[in-house]
């Protein structure tokens, strides 16, 4: 479950954007929205249960609070996937072999490719980072948090590169 801020108008916009986006796309590497609730100022999203939490929590646990936000806003998707591989460390309880790391990166790339090229509406996530990648019991990743996602027509060939995600 995800409870959105009830204080800002921006929260309402992001909430509606996330509901709309997740209602229109379906892919094995995107989180599934099961339902939502708006009651007064409360805004809640209900997702499928993913028992291994986020990629950042799984990899870094409480040992490190490093975020890939700046890296994600500065590099291409391929470079981000490479950086995720590099930052996975083995000092935590969550050891991950290279095959598993590669499979996670490949699945994230498949989810992004679906959003960019295969869905009816072309969608740019705009906030890809390890904390927005959720892992199921078998370490299959699901892209989450579509509050900043932007839709583009198929004819559009240019996307703004201004920073939109978390800094």
Secondary structure as UniProt FT lines:
FT   STRAND          2..4
FT   HELIX           9..24
FT   TURN            28..29
FT   STRAND          33..39
FT   TURN            40..41
FT   STRAND          42..47
FT   TURN            51..52
FT   HELIX           55..60
FT   TURN            61..63
FT   HELIX           69..74
FT   HELIX           77..87
FT   HELIX           98..113
FT   HELIX           114..118
FT   STRAND          122..124
FT   HELIX           130..132
FT   STRAND          133..135
FT   TURN            137..138
FT   STRAND          141..143
FT   TURN            147..148
FT   STRAND          150..152
FT   TURN            154..155
//
